[in-house]
Every structure is written in C-alpha cells, then in structure tokens.
Amino acid sequence: MRVTVVGAGVVGLTCAVRLLEEGHRVDVLARDLPLETTSAVAAATWYPYRAFPFDRVLAWSARSYDAFGALAGVDGAGVTMRSGIEVFAAPQDEPWWRSAVPALDHVPPPVGYGDAWTFEAPVVEMPLYLTWLASRVDELGGTITRLNLSALPVGPDVVVNCAGIGARLLASDSSVTPVRGQVVYLSQVGLERWYLDSSADLTYVVPRAHDIVVGGTAQEGEWSRTPSADDAEAILARARRLVPELEAAAVLRHRVGLRPARPQVRVERAGDVVHCYGHGGAGVTLSWGTADEVVDLVGPA
Ligand SMILES: Cc1cc2nc3c(=O)[nH]c(=O)nc-3n(C[C@H](O)[C@H](O)[C@H](O)COP(=O)(O)OP(=O)(O)OC[C@H]3O[C@@H](n4cnc5c(N)ncnc54)[C@H](O)[C@@H]3O)c2cc1C
C-alpha cells in the first residue's frame, strides 16, 4: 500500500519505520524536519507523563519500554538504560504504570523529600535517536520531504496523521493544546543517574553522554518557543536543589518545545486517514506502542 505519513517527529518516524518493516511503501511529509521538531527537545526518559487514558497508555508504554531496551544495544541509536530516582513530598503507593517496568524499589529519600523510588529507564538522546530513525526510514526505502501542508493530502491509499500540535489545523481538532516545556543544557559533570520530581513544579535532570538536560516547565496553553530567562533561573534553582552536584556544571544552551496535549491520545482510523497524535508529555515513551497500533489500523501491505 502507498502510505503518506504526515509529521517527522518521534511519532511519525516510528510509524514510518514500522509500516516500512511491514512492507508498505511510505513517504513522510513534514513542515519541520526531525531535528527541528518538538521531539528533538524532549529530555528524554521513558516515563508515562501527561498522556491519557491510563489503560491504553500503560500498554503502549510497556511495548516501548521493551523496544528501547532492545535499542540500547544498537550502535548509534542514542538509547541507554539508566537507573534513576523519582522523589515525592509524601509517602507513595506503587505507580499506576508499575507493571511496565521490570523492577521498582523504594529507597531512602534525599533530604527535604518524603519518599523516593528507583527504577531503570531508557534515556533517549533525541538528536541522535531521530537521526537514527530517519536513517532507518531511508534504509528501508522510505522518503522524508519537507512540505508545509494546509490540509491532509488526498491520493495515497492511507494517510497517517502524526502532526503533533499541527493536528489542530490538519484534523480541525481544537482539543490539542500546547503545554510549553523549557529545558537547560548543562555540561556533563560525571552524572550517571536521572532524577525526577513530577510535583506541581516539574523538575528533572537527565544525564546524556556529553551533557545533562534539566527541566522543566509545563505551561498549559502557552505558545511561546522563546526561552525565558525567569524560567531558566527557576529550573536551575530547583535542579540544583535536587542534585547539588549540578552547581559545578556550566550552562550550555536553552530550548523550548510545545507538548501536543489532548484529553486522550488519538489513535484511530477515520476513512483513509489514521490519526496518531496528542501524545502530550510522553511521545517518546508511547512511540513504539502507538506505531504498532497504527500498523494494525493501516492493515496488510
Ligand atoms: C521539554 C520537553 C521535554 C520532554 N520530555 C519527554 C520525555 O522525557 N519523555 C517523553 O516520552 N516525552 C517527552 N516530551 C514530550 C515529547 O517531546 C512529545 O510528546 C513528542 O515530541 C510528540 O511527538 P510528535 O511526533 O507527535 O510531535 P512533533 O515532534 O511536534 O512532530 C510533529 C511533526 O508534524 C509536522 N507538522 C505539523 N503540522 C504540519 C503541517 N501543517 N504540515 C506539515 N507538517 C506538519 C511537524 O513539522 C513535525 O514534523 C517532552 C517534551 C518537551 C517539550
């Protein structure tokens, strides 16, 4: 079948790879090429954050956890399994997504917190990973072309709509709204573990091979992609409180991305269009699970 995928973020590229693997002919069209997308700004750890409904998100997250586990052994994919610690103000029961990870253990919380647990999660270096996904599309015979669309294309057998926040226009779906996320990149100071505090003031610290990504913000309905100095200062203060070693790290640069939030992630077929958007704060975490479902909805090659 001739399939056009709209969108070259992590959701579109993963769908394209899975569809090509199933024998479809796939062309990706996108206004922003992979390294220019929101996906390129993601921190990115596996974590089912701000995506709904929980039952489908759990299944998609579990599938992606396994897929990223396998990619951790692949040269150049930019995926590493790392232990980390999530902290809380007060004692916690097990998380709703517990069954998606092989082990999760409560540990003594750092000073100033009421509870903490540790688990191993995939850390995905998005610029490397998106480049690797794009090269997989190419190797498997697909194409990626820059094109700013004012409507979904008509003509291919099936169109897969992975436009992220662009689905507001392309699917006339005003329930997709931006949740603005700002990050600061710091120099690596020998940090191995990730840290997360997902309370009202979302704070995370994600070590990568050559730098550390710290965040964040989750500003609902905010469209500005310009980094704010006030946000950066608040992010750094919270991150340094959580991980005091960061005092020694130099600030390298600042980025902003707009998470495509929706009351529920949309993975559904409507005629010749398969919609796959609204992954909120978990597009990386859900990407392999939702791509498998898209393959089922597209049907046999
Ligand atoms: C600061 C930050 C940190 C994050 N951290 C994590 C994390 O740790 N883990 C995690 O799982 N997720 C994380 N996320 C969320 C994740 O980044 C998103 O859920 C994910 O990027 C959504 O991917 P997408 O492919 O749907 O959208 P995008 O990456 O936005 O891609 C959309 C694509 O559609 C194209 N498009 C849109 N409109 C049109 C049009 N009219 N014509 C042609 N093309 C169009 C765009 O050009 C682009 O290519 C984070 C997000 C931010 C901002």
The ligand as an SDF file (V2000), in Angstrom:
LIG
                    3D

 53 58  0  0  0  0  0  0  0  0999 V2000
   10.8400   19.9940   27.2810 C   0  0  0  0  0  0  0  0  0  0  0  0
   10.1910   18.6950   26.8840 C   0  0  0  0  0  0  0  0  0  0  0  0
   10.6190   17.5170   27.4790 C   0  0  0  0  0  0  0  0  0  0  0  0
   10.0110   16.3090   27.1480 C   0  0  0  0  0  0  0  0  0  0  0  0
   10.4760   15.1660   27.7050 N   0  0  0  0  0  0  0  0  0  0  0  0
    9.9290   13.9750   27.3550 C   0  0  0  0  0  0  0  0  0  0  0  0
   10.4100   12.7710   27.9170 C   0  0  0  0  0  0  0  0  0  0  0  0
   11.3330   12.7850   28.7200 O   0  0  0  0  0  0  0  0  0  0  0  0
    9.8320   11.5940   27.5340 N   0  0  0  0  0  0  0  0  0  0  0  0
    8.8010   11.5470   26.6380 C   0  0  0  0  0  0  0  0  0  0  0  0
    8.3060   10.4740   26.3240 O   0  0  0  0  0  0  0  0  0  0  0  0
    8.3170   12.7040   26.0730 N   0  0  0  0  0  0  0  0  0  0  0  0
    8.8480   13.8980   26.4330 C   0  0  0  0  0  0  0  0  0  0  0  0
    8.3530   15.0640   25.8980 N   0  0  0  0  0  0  0  0  0  0  0  0
    7.1580   15.0060   25.0360 C   0  0  0  0  0  0  0  0  0  0  0  0
    7.5080   14.6720   23.5940 C   0  0  0  0  0  0  0  0  0  0  0  0
    8.5030   15.5630   23.1630 O   0  0  0  0  0  0  0  0  0  0  0  0
    6.2720   14.8100   22.7100 C   0  0  0  0  0  0  0  0  0  0  0  0
    5.2110   14.0280   23.2210 O   0  0  0  0  0  0  0  0  0  0  0  0
    6.6230   14.3070   21.3000 C   0  0  0  0  0  0  0  0  0  0  0  0
    7.7170   15.0340   20.8000 O   0  0  0  0  0  0  0  0  0  0  0  0
    5.4580   14.4230   20.3430 C   0  0  0  0  0  0  0  0  0  0  0  0
    5.9350   13.9200   19.1210 O   0  0  0  0  0  0  0  0  0  0  0  0
    5.1570   14.1240   17.7690 P   0  0  0  0  0  0  0  0  0  0  0  0
    5.9330   13.3720   16.7310 O   0  0  0  0  0  0  0  0  0  0  0  0
    3.7110   13.8050   17.9720 O   0  0  0  0  0  0  0  0  0  0  0  0
    5.2020   15.7100   17.5010 O   0  0  0  0  0  0  0  0  0  0  0  0
    6.3680   16.6480   16.9490 P   0  0  0  0  0  0  0  0  0  0  0  0
    7.7010   16.2240   17.3990 O   0  0  0  0  0  0  0  0  0  0  0  0
    5.9280   18.0370   17.2680 O   0  0  0  0  0  0  0  0  0  0  0  0
    6.3070   16.4300   15.3870 O   0  0  0  0  0  0  0  0  0  0  0  0
    5.1880   16.8810   14.6260 C   0  0  0  0  0  0  0  0  0  0  0  0
    5.5350   16.8310   13.1560 C   0  0  0  0  0  0  0  0  0  0  0  0
    4.3670   17.2190   12.4070 O   0  0  0  0  0  0  0  0  0  0  0  0
    4.7460   18.1820   11.4540 C   0  0  0  0  0  0  0  0  0  0  0  0
    3.6280   19.0630   11.0930 N   0  0  0  0  0  0  0  0  0  0  0  0
    2.7920   19.7210   11.9220 C   0  0  0  0  0  0  0  0  0  0  0  0
    1.9440   20.4770   11.2050 N   0  0  0  0  0  0  0  0  0  0  0  0
    2.2610   20.2990    9.8910 C   0  0  0  0  0  0  0  0  0  0  0  0
    1.7650   20.8130    8.6670 C   0  0  0  0  0  0  0  0  0  0  0  0
    0.7530   21.6960    8.6230 N   0  0  0  0  0  0  0  0  0  0  0  0
    2.3530   20.3990    7.5010 N   0  0  0  0  0  0  0  0  0  0  0  0
    3.3650   19.5130    7.5260 C   0  0  0  0  0  0  0  0  0  0  0  0
    3.8850   19.0160    8.6510 N   0  0  0  0  0  0  0  0  0  0  0  0
    3.3280   19.3920    9.8220 C   0  0  0  0  0  0  0  0  0  0  0  0
    5.8430   18.9620   12.1720 C   0  0  0  0  0  0  0  0  0  0  0  0
    6.5730   19.7500   11.2320 O   0  0  0  0  0  0  0  0  0  0  0  0
    6.6460   17.8070   12.7590 C   0  0  0  0  0  0  0  0  0  0  0  0
    7.4900   17.2480   11.7670 O   0  0  0  0  0  0  0  0  0  0  0  0
    8.9530   16.2820   26.1980 C   0  0  0  0  0  0  0  0  0  0  0  0
    8.5440   17.4640   25.5910 C   0  0  0  0  0  0  0  0  0  0  0  0
    9.1540   18.6640   25.9130 C   0  0  0  0  0  0  0  0  0  0  0  0
    8.7090   19.9120   25.2350 C   0  0  0  0  0  0  0  0  0  0  0  0
  1  2  1  0
  2  3  1  0
  2 52  2  0
  3  4  2  0
  4  5  1  0
  4 50  1  0
  5  6  2  0
  6  7  1  0
  6 13  1  0
  7  8  2  0
  7  9  1  0
  9 10  1  0
 10 11  2  0
 10 12  1  0
 12 13  2  0
 13 14  1  0
 14 15  1  0
 14 50  1  0
 15 16  1  0
 16 17  1  0
 16 18  1  0
 18 19  1  0
 18 20  1  0
 20 21  1  0
 20 22  1  0
 22 23  1  0
 23 24  1  0
 24 25  2  0
 24 26  1  0
 24 27  1  0
 27 28  1  0
 28 29  2  0
 28 30  1  0
 28 31  1  0
 31 32  1  0
 32 33  1  0
 33 34  1  0
 33 48  1  0
 34 35  1  0
 35 36  1  0
 35 46  1  0
 36 37  1  0
 36 45  1  0
 37 38  2  0
 38 39  1  0
 39 40  1  0
 39 45  2  0
 40 41  1  0
 40 42  2  0
 42 43  1  0
 43 44  2  0
 44 45  1  0
 46 47  1  0
 46 48  1  0
 48 49  1  0
 50 51  2  0
 51 52  1  0
 52 53  1  0
M  END
$$$$
